[in-house]
Amino acid sequence: LSERTPKVLTHFKLSRFGYNTFSFFNQRFLVELYYNRYITDKVLELGGQTTKVLDKGSIELVGPYGLEK
């Protein structure tokens, strides 16, 4: 089986259907790479900054004498 697999895979990749299939998945992964790098990272960074500001604000509000006020 392992002797035939490279030949079958090579013939599949060189066929029109195989070429289109591999091209589709390569483009899909490229789109996901850019999506994750430029969109998702920025959203997560913004969420982290927002959480940091809200946590700092709530700690300053409660603070050492905040509960007595």
Buried (B, 14 or more C-beta within 10 A) or exposed (E): EEEEEEEEEEEEEEEEEBEEEEEEEEEEEEEEEEEEEEEEEEEEEEEEEEEEEEEEEEEEEEEEEEEEE
